[in-house]
Amino acid sequence: MEKEVVFLASEDGDLSLGKLFVFGLDVLFTIASYQSCKILSLGIIIIFPIFIISLIVSICYIVKTLRGDTFELLSFFLLPVLVACIVSIGVGAAKSRKIEKNLLEAQRYVEDYYKLSGSFPLNDDPYLKELDADIFGGEYYYELHANGARIRRGDDKVYFYPRP
């Protein structure tokens, strides 16, 4: 038994405003899912209700598909939300790895610079600007900051600030 594929059409073939609203909600949820999963602490709070609502909508359209003679594409309501969340987590992890790599390189550079010159480089140092890092500190102490992360003199790992 072959079913007709239906996207935004009602039973009589016209554009369904309800389905158009649900599709708009799916687009909004997908964007919110992508943005909120970048920030894990905030993402858990926002993404949980989005997943619950998306799952309910998907189940409703799956039931409608099983009972009727048409296949509702809105049955896949949860899929773009889930994909956006997974992609966002991957993008955030790659960005964090890049920030960590840059700060560790900047730390090695500052340590080498200190050994050679006896002082720390200034914030207008071209290599630090290239690594997108700012240096703060005193005579024997420094901190490097870049994109929501920091590393201090003597640290072997990067500390990421909690994001609002």
Disulfide bonds with the S-S distance in Angstrom:
Cys37-Cys85 2.46
